[in-house]
Amino acid sequence: MDRPSKFEHHRYLGDKRTQVVYDVDSLDDADAHLIDELIEAEAALCFGPDTLPEARNRGYRLFAKQRAAASD
C-alpha cells in the first residue's frame, strides 16, 4: 500500500479511536480501506520518532493481522 499523502513521511499510523497502530508499508491491499477510513475520519496520528516502540510507548498496539504475521 502507498502511504497517504498527508503522512507520506510516516510508516506507522495510529487510530486515535481504537489505539491501534498500522504499519502502512507492510499492510495488505485487502486492508488498505482501513487507512482510507482513518484519514477520512481525521483520527490518524503519527509518531515521533516513527517507530513501533514509540507507538507502544504511547499505549498503541500493532494491528492484529500484522502482529500475527510478525510472530510466525
N, C-alpha and C positions, 0 to 999 in steps of 0.2 A: 504494500500500500504506500502511496505517496503521502508525505507529510502535508498537513493543511497549511495553506499559505500564511496564515496568521501565526503559526507555530513552526515555521519551516526550519528553525534552528534548534528545535527541541525534539528529542527522541521519546521522552516519557511525558505522557499527558494524563493528568488525574481528573477524575469526575468528582466535583465538589459534593454532589448529591449522595453518592454511594461510597466515597473514599476508596475507589478502585483506581489503580493506575494501569495504563496501557502502554506497552512497548510498541510504538507505531511502526518501527522498522521491521518487526517480526510478526505483525498482525496479519492473519489470513484475510484474503479478499472477501471471504464469506462473512467476516466480522467487521468489515470496513464501515458498514452502516452505523456501527456504534460510535465511531469517531465523528461521522457526519452529524448524528443526532446530538452528540456532546457539544459540538461547535454551534449548532443551531440553537440549542438551549442556553448558550452562553454560560455553561457550567464547567468549562475546561480550565485547568490550572497547570502551569508548567513549574518546574523545579530548578533551583539554582544552588548548587551545580546540578546539571541534568543527568542524574544518576539514580539507579534504583535504590541504593542505600539512603539517599536523601529523601526519596518518596516514602520509604518505610519509616524514616525518622519523623516524618510528619503524620504518621498514622495511616498511610495508604498501603493497600495490599495489591499485589500483582493480579491481573485478570486471571480467573480460574483456569481457562484453557491454556494460557501461557505458563502458568505455574505448573500445571500438569505436564506440559511438554518439557519444561526445564528439569523436571525430576526423572524423566525417562532416561 
